[in-house]
Structure formats: C-alpha cells, structure tokens
Amino acid sequence: MMDFNEDTTLKEVLEFSKGEDVLLKYNVPCLGCPMAQMEMADLTLKDICSAYRIDLRNLLIDLNLATQNAIEK
C-alpha cells in the first residue's frame, strides 16, 4: 500500500489507479499542464498544494483513503 505524504511526487500519485481521480476532485491544474509533464518526478504534493492553495491535509487524507479502499476491494 502506498502511503502518500507531502513529499510524494506527482508521478507517484499518477501511478496509483485512483490518483488522478483524487487530484481532479481538488482541481489540481498540473494534470493538463505541459510543464508539469516534464517535472512530474520532481513536483511534490507539498509544492503543488502550496502553489495552488490546495488543502494538503485533506488531499493526503483522500489519497490515503483511496489506497486503503482499493486494497479492501
């Protein structure tokens, strides 16, 4: 099970099957950004949330719940 934290990269989140769904819920603009495509391995959740004023704590809760739910199924 992946344990998402503030240092998790965008690339790592997108490797998780439900990762994109959670990011879309928070309107993370990086998903459609050409620059982010080149920086995915370096962009952390902390960086993204800070830049776009996204609630990091709630994002992490949702990502970790999604991984837990995926395992339970």
C-alpha positions as a Markdown table, in Angstrom:
| # | Residue | x | y | z |
|---|---|---|---|---|
| 1 | Met | 0.0 | 0.0 | 0.0 |
| 2 | Met | 1.3 | 3.4 | -0.9 |
| 3 | Asp | 1.4 | 5.9 | 2.0 |
| 4 | Phe | 1.1 | 9.3 | 0.4 |
| 5 | Asn | 2.7 | 12.2 | 2.2 |
| 6 | Glu | 3.8 | 15.8 | 1.4 |
| 7 | Asp | 6.9 | 14.6 | -0.3 |
| 8 | Thr | 5.1 | 12.2 | -2.6 |
| 9 | Thr | 5.7 | 13.3 | -6.2 |
| 10 | Leu | 3.0 | 13.9 | -8.9 |
| 11 | Lys | 4.4 | 10.9 | -10.8 |
| 12 | Glu | 3.9 | 8.6 | -7.8 |
| 13 | Val | 0.3 | 9.7 | -7.4 |
| 14 | Leu | -0.5 | 9.2 | -11.0 |
| 15 | Glu | 1.0 | 5.6 | -10.8 |
| 16 | Phe | -1.8 | 4.8 | -8.4 |
| 17 | Ser | -5.0 | 3.9 | -10.3 |
| 18 | Lys | -7.3 | 6.3 | -8.3 |
| 19 | Gly | -4.7 | 9.0 | -8.0 |
| 20 | Glu | -5.9 | 11.1 | -10.9 |
| 21 | Asp | -9.5 | 10.9 | -9.7 |
| 22 | Val | -8.5 | 12.4 | -6.3 |
| 23 | Leu | -6.4 | 15.1 | -7.9 |
| 24 | Leu | -9.3 | 16.0 | -10.2 |
| 25 | Lys | -11.5 | 16.4 | -7.1 |
| 26 | Tyr | -9.1 | 19.1 | -5.9 |
| 27 | Asn | -8.9 | 20.7 | -9.3 |
| 28 | Val | -5.1 | 20.2 | -9.5 |
| 29 | Pro | -4.1 | 22.1 | -12.6 |
| 30 | Cys | -0.9 | 20.2 | -13.1 |
| 31 | Leu | -2.7 | 17.4 | -14.9 |
| 32 | Gly | -3.2 | 19.4 | -18.0 |
| 33 | Cys | 0.0 | 21.5 | -17.8 |
| 34 | Pro | 2.7 | 20.7 | -20.4 |
| 35 | Met | 5.4 | 21.9 | -18.0 |
| 36 | Ala | 4.2 | 19.6 | -15.2 |
| 37 | Gln | 4.5 | 16.7 | -17.6 |
| 38 | Met | 8.3 | 17.3 | -17.7 |
| 39 | Glu | 8.6 | 17.9 | -13.9 |
| 40 | Met | 6.3 | 15.1 | -12.6 |
| 41 | Ala | 9.2 | 13.3 | -10.9 |
| 42 | Asp | 10.2 | 16.4 | -9.0 |
| 43 | Leu | 6.8 | 18.1 | -8.2 |
| 44 | Thr | 5.8 | 17.1 | -4.7 |
| 45 | Leu | 2.3 | 17.3 | -3.3 |
| 46 | Lys | 3.5 | 20.0 | -0.9 |
| 47 | Asp | 4.8 | 22.1 | -3.8 |
| 48 | Ile | 1.6 | 21.7 | -5.7 |
| 49 | Cys | -0.7 | 22.5 | -2.8 |
| 50 | Ser | 1.4 | 25.5 | -1.8 |
| 51 | Ala | 1.4 | 26.9 | -5.3 |
| 52 | Tyr | -2.3 | 26.5 | -5.9 |
| 53 | Arg | -3.6 | 26.9 | -2.3 |
| 54 | Ile | -5.0 | 23.4 | -2.1 |
| 55 | Asp | -5.6 | 21.9 | 1.3 |
| 56 | Leu | -2.7 | 19.5 | 1.6 |
| 57 | Arg | -4.0 | 17.7 | 4.7 |
| 58 | Asn | -7.4 | 16.9 | 3.1 |
| 59 | Leu | -5.7 | 15.9 | -0.2 |
| 60 | Leu | -3.5 | 13.4 | 1.7 |
| 61 | Ile | -6.4 | 12.0 | 3.6 |
| 62 | Asp | -8.4 | 11.4 | 0.4 |
| 63 | Leu | -5.4 | 9.8 | -1.3 |
| 64 | Asn | -4.6 | 7.5 | 1.6 |
| 65 | Leu | -8.3 | 6.6 | 2.0 |
| 66 | Ala | -8.5 | 5.8 | -1.8 |
| 67 | Thr | -5.5 | 3.4 | -1.4 |
| 68 | Gln | -7.0 | 1.8 | 1.6 |
| 69 | Asn | -10.3 | 1.3 | -0.2 |
| 70 | Ala | -8.6 | -0.1 | -3.3 |
| 71 | Ile | -6.9 | -2.8 | -1.1 |
| 72 | Glu | -10.1 | -3.7 | 0.7 |
| 73 | Lys | -11.9 | -4.5 | -2.5 |
